[in-house]
Amino acid sequence: MVTEESEILLLPYGRRRMTTRYHGSSVLRMTIGIVYSEDIKYYDFGLGHPFRGDRYANFMRLFQEKVKDFELTEPRYASDEELLLVHDKTYIDFVESASRDIWLPSYSYRFLSGDTPLQPGLGRAARLIAGASLTAGELVWEGRFTHAVGVGGGMHHARRSYGAGFCIYNDVGLCARNLIQKYNLERILILDTDAHAGDGTCEIFYEDPRVLFMDLHQDPHTLYPGTGFAHEIGADNGKGYTANVPMLTLCSRIYPKLIPSFSIFSWALSQKSSAF
């Protein structure tokens, strides 16, 4: 039986990641799996917006210059059933309608922040990014790769029924929930190291004891989205399973203090199925 550790790296702008350990049954390959489609370029908020679709091709060119041992895999489009693992149906329906130019301006404020304007085709591209992260998680769990990268993923500002911070569908949450549901995993650690707090991912798992969400980010007093304070530790059954670590400078000093948390959560993993 294979018991190697693995990582699923979900890179939105080249920074966010989710790390996973699993007990698989296949022969592991050391090649990195890159889940990517050129059609991700349609995740583009338009002229004048800081988030443009050419970033993905630019990332792939740089990646290919620096890394030689990898294998490309085509992502799938996330289905309605998969999106419903995290998002409300009314929100999904709105995104699909609005990105087909069936715009309902009186309702838009309910579902989207002003920095996340929908464009024609954006909803479909958001499904492709979500599908890339779903595929990356499955590739690692099933033993095809020890590491997989869902290019474009890490949309950690997307909430259950609200898109913000350039994020429409929360692929990190979808990846975790899919692994829990499809493979009966009992423990998953999501480590978010972006400078901005992952408010959407935090909300999704705030009451879920199966997911330990650890978020290292800049002091929310000084940076969007203004959440992620140390006292936000989860609620109900999930209390204690959210760890927000706001930082100013010399942030490398706090990493050793996180190790006991990793170790405790790892100790609680079951023999049958686990993710870390």
MARVO-125363 format. One line per field, with one value per residue: residue in one letter; x negated, y, z of N, C-alpha, C in turn; residue number from 0. Coordinates in Angstrom, 3 decimals, decimal comma. Example, Ala and Ser with C-alpha at 12.3 -4.5 7.8 and 13.67 -1.06 7.14 Angstrom:
type <- c(A/S) .
n_xx <- c(-13,190/-12,850) .
n_yy <- c(-5,690/-2,250) .
n_zz <- c(7,800/7,080) .
ca_xx <- c(-12,300/-13,670) .
ca_yy <- c(-4,500/-1,060) .
ca_zz <- c(7,800/7,140) .
c_xx <- c(-13,200/-12,900) .
c_yy <- c(-3,300/0,030) .
c_zz <- c(7,800/7,870) .
seq <- c(0/1) .
This chain:
type <- c(M/V/T/E/E/S/E/I/L/L/L/P/Y/G/R/R/R/M/T/T/R/Y/H/G/S/S/V/L/R/M/T/I/G/I/V/Y/S/E/D/I/K/Y/Y/D/F/G/L/G/H/P/F/R/G/D/R/Y/A/N/F/M/R/L/F/Q/E/K/V/K/D/F/E/L/T/E/P/R/Y/A/S/D/E/E/L/L/L/V/H/D/K/T/Y/I/D/F/V/E/S/A/S/R/D/I/W/L/P/S/Y/S/Y/R/F/L/S/G/D/T/P/L/Q/P/G/L/G/R/A/A/R/L/I/A/G/A/S/L/T/A/G/E/L/V/W/E/G/R/F/T/H/A/V/G/V/G/G/G/M/H/H/A/R/R/S/Y/G/A/G/F/C/I/Y/N/D/V/G/L/C/A/R/N/L/I/Q/K/Y/N/L/E/R/I/L/I/L/D/T/D/A/H/A/G/D/G/T/C/E/I/F/Y/E/D/P/R/V/L/F/M/D/L/H/Q/D/P/H/T/L/Y/P/G/T/G/F/A/H/E/I/G/A/D/N/G/K/G/Y/T/A/N/V/P/M/L/T/L/C/S/R/I/Y/P/K/L/I/P/S/F/S/I/F/S/W/A/L/S/Q/K/S/S/A/F) .
n_xx <- c(-0,833/-0,505/-1,760/-2,655/-3,381/-1,672/-1,099/1,350/1,257/2,729/2,808/3,554/2,764/0,245/-0,380/1,342/2,045/2,923/2,333/1,946/2,135/2,218/3,514/2,969/3,367/1,987/-0,847/-3,098/-3,916/-6,645/-6,597/-5,318/-1,926/-0,227/2,618/4,305/5,803/5,942/8,231/8,764/8,038/10,225/11,182/11,451/11,636/11,898/10,963/8,848/9,190/7,417/7,151/6,495/6,894/4,509/2,644/2,422/1,306/-1,126/-2,105/-2,382/-4,366/-6,593/-6,730/-7,356/-9,874/-11,322/-10,741/-11,017/-10,169/-7,212/-3,711/-1,078/2,409/5,737/8,295/11,640/14,933/16,505/19,398/22,936/23,757/21,324/20,543/22,508/21,619/20,417/21,505/24,514/27,562/29,059/27,121/25,344/27,063/27,478/24,883/24,503/26,584/26,031/23,476/24,074/24,956/27,485/28,460/29,178/29,420/30,565/30,343/27,679/25,953/26,442/25,037/22,448/19,372/18,229/15,704/15,636/16,721/18,986/18,401/19,247/19,166/17,616/18,601/18,521/15,770/15,021/16,063/14,312/11,864/12,540/12,991/10,405/9,056/10,553/9,918/7,130/6,957/8,127/6,353/4,049/4,978/5,765/3,352/1,925/0,169/-2,309/-2,284/-0,114/0,963/3,433/3,853/4,620/6,297/7,430/9,309/10,037/11,678/14,278/17,502/20,237/22,545/21,723/19,651/16,380/13,402/12,231/12,924/15,024/16,069/15,327/12,733/10,908/12,393/14,234/12,573/11,702/14,171/15,084/13,155/13,667/16,311/16,267/14,209/14,424/12,856/11,584/10,128/8,815/6,344/6,187/3,990/3,481/1,595/1,620/1,295/3,681/6,451/8,217/11,230/13,575/13,114/12,694/15,250/16,782/15,873/16,165/17,696/17,047/15,615/14,009/12,206/9,250/8,521/5,965/4,682/2,395/1,679/1,571/1,967/5,336/6,307/5,053/5,328/7,278/9,420/10,228/10,833/10,144/9,034/7,267/8,983/10,990/11,919/13,479/16,732/19,394/19,442/17,124/15,445/12,268/11,057/10,333/7,667/6,462/3,758/2,691/0,232/-2,555/-5,530/-8,663/-7,645/-8,488/-9,236/-7,090/-6,496/-7,684/-6,033/-3,668/-3,935/-3,242/-0,414/0,000/-1,006/0,691/3,145/2,518/2,069/4,613/5,663/7,420/6,801/8,034/8,795/7,424/6,476/3,995) .
n_yy <- c(-1,193/2,200/4,976/7,528/11,057/13,857/16,779/19,143/21,773/24,807/27,331/30,583/33,288/32,621/32,143/31,007/27,971/24,524/21,919/18,420/15,197/11,738/8,341/6,195/3,766/3,303/3,238/5,798/8,761/10,836/13,007/16,293/17,077/19,145/20,896/22,282/24,501/26,267/27,720/28,878/31,453/33,014/33,769/36,667/40,000/42,231/45,193/47,508/46,450/44,992/42,247/40,164/37,949/37,069/36,353/33,661/32,248/33,555/32,678/29,924/29,958/30,903/28,900/26,643/27,323/27,075/24,607/21,252/18,640/17,695/17,047/17,724/18,036/18,026/20,070/19,588/20,991/22,260/20,766/21,513/20,056/19,632/22,290/22,921/21,744/23,653/26,188/28,236/27,518/29,648/31,593/30,393/30,177/32,897/33,762/32,278/33,270/36,048/36,120/35,372/37,587/38,140/40,291/41,391/44,100/45,160/43,155/42,556/43,511/41,873/39,571/40,042/41,806/45,166/45,015/42,764/42,351/40,782/39,328/38,508/35,026/34,591/33,114/30,464/30,136/30,363/28,010/26,254/26,789/26,006/23,315/22,541/22,547/20,662/18,415/18,314/17,649/15,084/13,669/13,500/12,139/9,701/8,684/9,207/11,307/12,790/15,446/18,035/20,722/23,061/25,243/28,647/28,421/28,851/30,673/32,308/34,279/33,978/33,399/31,441/32,433/34,728/36,678/38,028/40,115/39,403/36,785/34,111/31,373/29,247/27,431/26,134/25,422/23,772/21,713/20,561/19,768/17,993/15,946/15,041/14,108/12,335/10,514/9,870/11,206/12,245/14,227/17,306/19,652/23,017/25,323/28,637/31,070/33,549/37,144/38,438/37,826/34,744/35,035/33,941/31,117/30,682/31,259/29,205/26,851/27,310/26,135/23,503/20,637/18,858/20,084/21,766/25,008/27,071/30,236/32,456/35,780/39,275/41,854/42,368/44,892/46,513/45,707/44,522/41,676/42,810/41,014/38,033/37,987/37,117/36,158/34,901/31,851/29,754/28,107/26,578/23,117/23,390/24,980/26,063/24,945/26,748/28,808/31,854/33,850/36,780/39,044/41,313/42,239/40,384/37,830/35,206/34,260/33,136/30,656/28,240/28,013/27,094/24,435/22,537/22,592/21,490/18,930/17,925/17,828/16,054/13,745/13,038/11,857/9,351/5,817/4,830/6,807/9,924/13,387/15,861) .
n_zz <- c(0,000/-0,816/0,912/0,657/1,067/-0,356/-2,390/-3,302/-5,345/-5,623/-7,698/-7,998/-8,601/-8,642/-6,011/-3,960/-2,156/-1,596/0,583/0,631/2,149/1,511/1,554/-0,798/-3,461/-5,711/-7,980/-7,474/-9,314/-9,960/-11,613/-12,121/-12,234/-14,420/-14,651/-17,131/-19,486/-22,543/-22,790/-20,399/-20,558/-21,031/-18,641/-17,804/-16,940/-18,484/-20,419/-18,833/-16,341/-13,572/-13,599/-16,016/-18,843/-20,024/-18,191/-17,593/-19,779/-19,753/-17,288/-17,855/-19,835/-18,392/-16,455/-17,995/-18,827/-16,467/-15,312/-16,190/-15,903/-16,172/-16,740/-18,912/-18,315/-19,388/-18,077/-16,740/-17,158/-14,344/-13,076/-12,528/-10,306/-8,979/-8,415/-6,599/-4,305/-2,816/-3,475/-3,528/-5,255/-6,341/-6,653/-8,494/-10,700/-11,195/-11,941/-14,291/-15,921/-16,007/-17,166/-19,670/-20,855/-20,017/-18,226/-14,954/-13,477/-11,103/-9,288/-9,077/-7,059/-4,952/-5,387/-6,371/-5,913/-6,656/-7,833/-9,319/-12,062/-14,215/-17,415/-20,835/-21,236/-19,001/-16,868/-17,776/-18,115/-15,452/-14,462/-15,686/-14,441/-11,858/-12,404/-13,086/-10,630/-9,241/-10,804/-10,385/-7,644/-7,654/-9,321/-7,756/-5,446/-6,569/-7,260/-9,584/-9,806/-7,647/-7,117/-8,115/-10,125/-10,335/-12,667/-12,461/-10,332/-6,874/-5,922/-3,495/-2,381/-3,117/-1,949/-0,549/-1,830/-3,107/-5,115/-5,161/-5,045/-7,492/-7,725/-8,561/-8,454/-5,771/-6,020/-4,359/-2,090/-3,405/-4,358/-1,931/-0,724/-2,665/-2,514/0,061/-0,178/-2,404/-1,898/0,726/2,672/5,828/7,073/6,153/5,379/4,648/3,553/3,352/1,922/0,798/0,614/1,103/3,201/3,117/2,860/1,726/1,580/4,277/5,327/4,155/5,393/8,080/10,067/9,919/11,049/9,709/8,122/8,472/8,416/7,722/7,702/6,586/6,515/5,575/8,058/8,683/9,241/7,513/4,879/2,120/2,485/4,874/6,856/8,848/11,413/14,437/16,386/15,047/14,872/14,009/14,336/16,262/15,591/14,188/15,621/16,515/14,363/12,490/11,775/11,884/10,973/11,219/9,961/10,175/9,814/9,515/9,251/8,987/11,406/12,717/11,707/12,916/15,161/14,196/13,665/15,780/15,549/12,989/13,493/15,509/14,161/12,143/13,639/14,294/12,066/10,226/9,645/7,444/5,531/4,668/4,613/4,300) .
ca_xx <- c(0,000/-1,246/-1,424/-3,483/-2,746/-1,515/-0,574/2,106/0,955/3,732/2,124/4,398/1,916/-1,090/-0,719/2,104/1,815/3,532/1,436/2,728/1,482/3,225/3,146/3,460/3,076/1,353/-2,257/-3,192/-4,812/-7,277/-6,315/-4,273/-0,769/0,240/3,971/4,349/6,397/5,820/9,518/8,807/7,801/11,500/11,435/10,889/12,627/12,022/9,996/8,741/9,241/6,090/7,143/6,706/6,754/3,201/1,756/2,260/0,312/-2,413/-2,559/-2,811/-5,659/-7,617/-6,828/-8,043/-11,286/-11,949/-10,448/-11,000/-9,545/-5,793/-2,815/0,149/3,695/6,856/9,317/13,042/15,768/17,248/20,831/23,808/23,717/20,062/20,581/23,418/20,906/19,998/22,256/25,972/28,099/29,456/25,895/24,875/27,981/27,215/23,615/24,698/27,433/25,357/22,338/24,613/25,495/28,844/28,013/30,226/28,671/31,159/29,980/26,251/25,272/26,662/24,185/21,105/18,798/17,957/14,424/15,758/17,789/19,103/18,270/19,735/18,291/16,813/19,129/18,004/14,345/14,929/16,289/13,117/10,874/12,994/12,754/8,973/8,691/11,177/9,108/5,828/7,132/8,388/5,138/3,140/5,558/5,793/1,991/1,295/-0,930/-2,494/-1,961/0,683/1,210/4,585/3,488/5,740/7,107/7,164/10,243/10,424/12,609/15,641/18,279/21,295/23,476/21,222/18,348/15,647/11,956/11,931/13,182/16,424/16,311/14,229/12,216/10,252/13,463/14,786/11,608/11,744/15,467/15,143/12,340/14,385/17,508/15,999/13,263/14,682/11,775/12,047/9,339/8,112/5,744/6,021/3,032/3,591/0,464/1,721/1,276/5,064/7,137/9,142/12,505/14,561/12,795/12,923/16,699/17,296/15,508/16,109/18,370/16,754/14,436/13,214/11,236/8,461/8,176/4,922/4,554/1,326/1,955/1,254/2,888/6,562/6,536/4,311/5,434/8,490/10,811/10,537/11,210/9,033/8,421/6,862/10,085/11,894/11,375/14,501/17,930/20,120/18,549/15,860/14,676/10,901/10,531/9,909/6,542/6,032/2,471/2,359/-1,185/-3,105/-6,862/-9,399/-6,646/-9,089/-9,418/-5,928/-6,312/-7,906/-4,947/-2,552/-4,218/-2,416/0,937/-0,050/-1,251/1,889/4,167/2,052/2,242/6,028/6,098/7,765/6,022/8,790/8,667/7,036/5,835/3,268) .
ca_yy <- c(0,000/3,448/5,913/8,714/12,354/14,565/18,135/19,714/23,197/25,545/28,602/31,537/34,322/32,116/32,233/30,212/26,538/23,617/20,786/17,231/13,899/10,720/6,931/5,706/2,366/3,223/3,596/7,246/9,303/12,044/14,100/17,201/17,166/20,505/20,866/23,583/24,639/27,621/28,399/29,617/32,863/33,735/34,320/37,981/40,995/43,291/46,266/48,405/45,690/44,418/40,788/39,883/36,544/36,683/35,948/32,203/31,895/34,076/31,748/28,677/30,174/30,976/27,584/25,734/27,700/26,723/23,223/20,383/17,344/17,848/16,497/18,500/17,345/18,930/20,110/19,514/22,066/21,842/20,617/22,135/19,225/19,906/23,652/22,926/21,297/24,850/27,397/28,190/27,415/30,965/32,282/29,748/30,577/34,294/33,852/31,747/34,194/37,329/35,986/35,191/38,895/38,309/41,050/41,859/45,046/45,392/42,060/42,267/43,807/40,757/38,434/40,394/43,095/46,000/44,701/41,478/42,531/39,666/39,566/37,344/33,853/34,481/32,032/29,186/30,084/30,110/26,568/25,545/26,923/25,124/21,949/22,263/22,220/19,368/17,402/18,218/16,884/13,683/13,074/13,177/11,100/8,429/8,192/9,457/12,234/13,184/16,866/18,510/22,162/23,557/26,600/29,580/28,188/29,561/31,799/32,180/35,320/33,600/32,820/30,537/33,092/36,071/36,735/39,247/40,000/38,754/35,348/33,767/30,079/28,935/26,125/25,491/24,773/22,698/20,613/19,901/19,103/16,872/14,873/14,515/13,384/11,271/9,523/9,694/11,722/12,724/15,382/18,046/20,926/24,037/26,343/29,789/31,953/34,805/38,317/38,743/36,751/33,956/35,170/33,017/29,766/30,688/31,176/27,909/25,771/27,875/25,236/22,138/20,114/17,987/20,915/22,730/26,110/27,919/31,369/33,405/36,918/40,599/42,398/42,798/46,325/47,258/45,115/43,813/42,113/43,326/39,916/37,133/38,322/35,928/35,629/34,162/30,495/28,774/28,150/25,316/21,956/23,783/25,891/25,598/24,408/27,876/29,499/33,036/34,345/38,072/39,346/42,568/41,995/39,264/36,776/33,874/33,845/32,448/29,336/27,144/27,908/26,416/23,002/21,714/22,494/20,505/17,613/17,491/17,490/14,847/12,617/12,692/11,275/7,939/4,921/4,518/7,874/11,164/14,396/16,823) .
ca_zz <- c(0,000/-0,891/1,986/0,455/1,205/-1,607/-2,303/-4,398/-5,338/-6,355/-7,892/-8,685/-9,155/-8,382/-4,608/-3,013/-2,285/-0,650/0,739/0,937/2,332/1,300/1,500/-2,066/-3,754/-7,024/-8,046/-7,581/-10,311/-9,448/-12,521/-11,685/-13,110/-14,658/-15,209/-17,805/-20,807/-23,069/-22,664/-19,141/-20,885/-21,052/-17,305/-18,096/-16,529/-19,467/-20,569/-17,693/-15,090/-13,297/-13,757/-17,430/-19,184/-20,552/-17,094/-17,547/-20,793/-19,257/-16,254/-18,461/-20,499/-17,359/-15,829/-18,913/-18,826/-15,193/-14,913/-17,367/-15,618/-15,873/-17,749/-19,019/-18,299/-19,667/-17,030/-17,128/-16,647/-13,165/-13,326/-11,535/-9,103/-8,291/-7,885/-5,460/-3,116/-2,094/-3,783/-3,574/-6,611/-6,837/-7,062/-9,722/-11,768/-11,516/-12,679/-15,638/-16,677/-16,188/-18,077/-21,032/-21,218/-19,508/-17,051/-14,073/-12,653/-9,791/-8,408/-9,137/-5,799/-4,030/-5,711/-6,820/-5,535/-7,808/-8,466/-9,996/-13,052/-15,145/-18,851/-21,586/-21,224/-17,779/-16,046/-18,292/-17,778/-14,010/-14,296/-16,132/-13,370/-10,783/-12,849/-13,039/-9,254/-8,961/-11,483/-9,715/-6,411/-7,972/-9,874/-6,653/-4,600/-7,287/-7,394/-10,888/-9,564/-6,253/-7,068/-9,246/-10,095/-11,077/-13,078/-12,386/-9,138/-5,627/-5,848/-2,085/-1,930/-3,487/-0,858/-1,006/-2,740/-3,379/-5,757/-4,815/-5,147/-8,773/-7,555/-8,805/-7,823/-4,856/-6,437/-3,214/-1,350/-4,223/-4,358/-0,624/-0,543/-3,594/-1,955/1,223/-0,595/-3,372/-1,387/2,156/3,498/7,125/7,507/5,103/5,762/3,619/3,981/2,468/2,223/0,071/1,495/1,450/3,922/2,305/3,554/1,191/2,043/5,722/5,561/3,714/6,311/9,427/11,010/9,462/11,750/8,840/7,404/9,236/7,523/8,287/6,792/6,913/5,657/6,117/9,045/8,006/9,418/6,491/3,544/1,706/2,598/6,200/7,757/9,138/12,693/15,193/17,200/14,173/15,011/13,683/15,163/16,465/15,525/13,565/16,476/16,703/13,102/11,665/12,398/11,155/11,469/10,603/10,139/9,679/9,275/10,121/9,374/9,017/12,794/13,280/11,135/13,858/16,125/13,556/13,543/16,665/15,010/11,921/14,065/16,214/13,186/11,470/14,559/14,341/10,811/10,291/8,810/6,241/4,532/5,308/3,783/5,124) .
c_xx <- c(-0,866/-0,802/-2,248/-2,681/-2,687/-1,021/0,265/1,865/1,964/3,242/3,003/3,592/0,468/-1,421/0,045/1,823/2,650/2,661/2,224/1,826/2,549/2,622/3,742/3,080/2,373/-0,126/-2,359/-4,209/-5,350/-7,066/-5,206/-3,140/-0,290/1,597/4,249/5,037/6,221/7,117/9,682/8,598/9,088/11,954/10,756/11,962/12,639/10,971/10,037/8,797/7,874/6,003/7,518/6,349/5,396/2,248/1,484/1,236/-1,067/-2,986/-3,099/-4,145/-6,798/-7,828/-7,616/-9,524/-12,008/-11,798/-10,317/-10,207/-8,092/-4,975/-1,515/1,371/4,790/7,846/10,706/13,759/16,542/18,741/21,629/23,747/22,447/20,059/21,456/22,786/20,543/20,979/23,766/26,456/28,486/28,246/25,372/25,748/27,737/25,949/23,804/25,520/26,694/24,196/22,766/25,251/26,972/28,693/29,211/29,604/29,247/30,791/28,471/25,545/25,430/25,614/22,740/20,662/18,438/16,665/14,460/16,891/17,830/19,024/18,859/18,710/17,528/17,296/18,604/16,516/14,143/15,171/15,042/12,017/11,256/12,731/11,289/8,543/9,329/10,343/7,769/5,925/7,322/7,145/4,165/3,714/5,519/4,395/1,323/0,105/-1,084/-2,176/-1,138/1,008/2,426/4,333/4,730/6,539/6,676/8,074/10,859/11,308/14,065/16,327/19,393/22,192/23,041/19,825/17,673/14,155/11,495/12,244/14,675/16,793/15,093/13,716/11,505/11,290/14,065/13,877/11,684/13,046/15,610/14,338/13,024/15,544/17,180/15,137/13,389/13,516/12,347/11,283/8,641/7,568/5,660/5,109/3,032/2,505/0,493/1,739/2,679/5,687/8,131/10,521/13,571/14,342/13,040/14,408/17,229/17,042/15,544/16,743/18,091/15,489/13,571/12,105/10,562/7,990/7,191/4,572/3,510/1,455/1,558/2,354/4,150/6,956/5,978/4,537/6,794/8,358/11,204/11,050/9,982/8,293/8,190/8,007/11,109/11,383/12,368/15,674/18,573/19,147/17,192/15,019/13,297/10,271/10,262/8,807/6,105/4,770/2,146/0,947/-1,522/-4,450/-7,498/-8,497/-7,248/-9,252/-8,248/-5,798/-6,598/-6,766/-3,723/-2,730/-3,390/-0,990/0,996/-0,149/-0,007/2,961/3,792/2,285/3,680/6,517/6,410/6,871/6,701/8,592/8,333/6,437/5,189/2,463) .
c_yy <- c(1,241/4,377/7,181/9,989/13,032/15,973/18,426/21,206/23,915/26,972/29,574/32,615/33,924/32,056/31,267/28,729/25,761/22,376/19,578/16,014/12,832/9,329/6,371/4,254/2,197/3,541/5,093/7,664/10,625/13,241/14,973/17,200/18,612/20,424/22,238/23,471/26,084/28,410/29,111/31,113/33,682/34,160/35,687/39,028/42,239/44,381/47,207/47,718/45,063/42,911/40,455/38,431/36,120/36,203/34,447/31,719/32,383/33,158/30,460/28,829/30,204/29,608/26,619/26,064/27,162/25,248/22,370/19,107/17,548/17,272/17,283/17,592/18,372/18,907/19,859/20,766/21,530/21,816/21,383/21,373/19,480/21,302/23,732/22,352/22,472/26,007/27,164/28,191/28,780/31,758/31,711/30,177/32,024/34,434/33,380/32,705/35,480/37,229/35,592/36,483/39,036/39,018/41,571/42,835/45,259/44,310/41,872/42,500/42,692/39,659/38,781/41,729/43,869/45,676/43,406/41,537/41,364/40,137/38,354/36,207/33,644/33,346/30,671/29,044/29,820/28,634/25,772/25,629/26,033/23,666/21,568/21,867/20,913/18,232/17,215/17,395/15,411/12,981/12,662/12,041/9,730/7,923/8,428/10,402/12,444/14,661/17,221/19,980/22,483/25,005/27,481/29,471/29,009/30,755/31,889/33,296/34,983/32,909/31,945/31,193/34,521/35,988/38,064/39,014/39,254/37,262/35,053/32,446/29,700/27,528/25,393/24,742/23,608/21,480/19,834/19,130/17,893/15,684/14,229/13,632/12,170/10,159/9,300/10,136/12,329/13,936/16,010/19,337/21,823/25,113/27,467/30,783/33,239/35,974/38,714/37,555/36,052/33,924/34,206/31,599/29,642/30,516/29,783/26,817/26,187/26,956/23,766/21,606/19,192/18,753/21,872/23,796/27,028/28,997/32,346/34,589/38,219/41,048/42,927/44,245/47,118/46,762/44,449/42,330/42,626/42,282/39,047/37,507/37,051/35,332/34,867/32,729/29,396/28,871/26,772/24,136/22,287/24,722/25,290/25,049/25,504/28,597/30,640/33,598/35,651/38,489/40,725/42,299/40,821/38,047/35,384/33,368/33,033/31,013/28,202/26,950/27,217/24,909/22,160/21,556/21,469/19,098/17,067/17,056/16,218/13,615/12,134/12,014/9,795/7,119/4,704/5,585/9,168/12,109/15,396/17,739) .
c_zz <- c(0,000/0,216/1,874/0,723/-0,156/-1,356/-3,521/-4,324/-6,221/-6,503/-8,673/-9,377/-8,895/-6,911/-3,717/-3,197/-1,285/-0,596/1,214/1,146/2,158/1,396/0,224/-2,280/-5,092/-6,925/-8,313/-8,631/-9,791/-10,368/-11,960/-12,703/-13,206/-15,337/-15,808/-19,153/-21,258/-22,924/-21,326/-19,399/-20,911/-19,659/-17,276/-17,802/-17,412/-19,391/-19,366/-16,353/-14,831/-13,523/-15,195/-17,748/-19,701/-19,459/-17,105/-18,563/-20,367/-18,187/-16,868/-19,176/-19,484/-16,712/-16,715/-19,036/-17,595/-14,832/-16,167/-17,135/-15,189/-17,019/-17,736/-19,030/-18,550/-18,503/-17,600/-16,630/-15,441/-13,487/-12,276/-10,215/-8,300/-7,685/-6,641/-4,194/-2,218/-2,261/-3,824/-5,019/-7,176/-7,332/-8,376/-10,900/-12,179/-12,356/-14,115/-16,493/-17,009/-17,172/-19,483/-21,526/-20,863/-18,171/-16,268/-13,080/-11,267/-8,792/-8,266/-7,808/-4,785/-4,201/-6,034/-6,241/-6,797/-8,520/-9,265/-11,014/-14,042/-16,589/-19,572/-21,577/-19,933/-16,881/-16,481/-17,972/-16,294/-13,710/-14,687/-15,069/-12,199/-11,145/-12,835/-11,632/-8,801/-9,557/-10,791/-8,440/-6,665/-8,511/-8,772/-5,814/-5,269/-7,636/-8,725/-10,771/-8,064/-6,053/-8,301/-9,049/-10,956/-11,448/-13,092/-11,115/-7,941/-5,433/-4,450/-1,550/-2,273/-2,317/-1,424/-2,049/-3,055/-3,988/-5,472/-5,016/-6,376/-8,750/-7,702/-8,133/-6,988/-5,139/-5,308/-2,384/-2,101/-4,234/-3,048/-0,431/-1,460/-3,074/-0,757/0,784/-1,448/-2,803/0,121/3,036/4,770/7,632/6,302/5,715/4,542/4,200/2,949/2,855/1,404/1,056/1,937/2,175/2,997/2,933/3,043/1,666/3,537/6,032/5,262/4,745/7,780/10,474/10,694/10,139/10,903/8,137/8,374/8,254/8,231/7,271/7,313/5,968/6,344/7,082/8,367/8,267/8,233/5,067/3,348/2,050/3,996/7,165/7,995/10,402/13,507/16,002/16,363/14,057/14,628/14,640/15,224/16,402/14,923/14,410/16,775/15,436/12,074/12,423/11,494/11,795/10,740/10,951/9,608/9,021/9,999/10,273/9,424/10,440/13,340/12,771/12,119/14,836/15,531/13,520/14,505/16,155/13,892/12,503/14,755/15,227/12,447/12,337/14,569/13,074/10,981/9,395/7,462/5,166/5,238/4,287/4,685/4,231) .
seq <- c(0/1/2/3/4/5/6/7/8/9/10/11/12/13/14/15/16/17/18/19/20/21/22/23/24/25/26/27/28/29/30/31/32/33/34/35/36/37/38/39/40/41/42/43/44/45/46/47/48/49/50/51/52/53/54/55/56/57/58/59/60/61/62/63/64/65/66/67/68/69/70/71/72/73/74/75/76/77/78/79/80/81/82/83/84/85/86/87/88/89/90/91/92/93/94/95/96/97/98/99/100/101/102/103/104/105/106/107/108/109/110/111/112/113/114/115/116/117/118/119/120/121/122/123/124/125/126/127/128/129/130/131/132/133/134/135/136/137/138/139/140/141/142/143/144/145/146/147/148/149/150/151/152/153/154/155/156/157/158/159/160/161/162/163/164/165/166/167/168/169/170/171/172/173/174/175/176/177/178/179/180/181/182/183/184/185/186/187/188/189/190/191/192/193/194/195/196/197/198/199/200/201/202/203/204/205/206/207/208/209/210/211/212/213/214/215/216/217/218/219/220/221/222/223/224/225/226/227/228/229/230/231/232/233/234/235/236/237/238/239/240/241/242/243/244/245/246/247/248/249/250/251/252/253/254/255/256/257/258/259/260/261/262/263/264/265/266/267/268/269/270/271/272/273/274/275) .
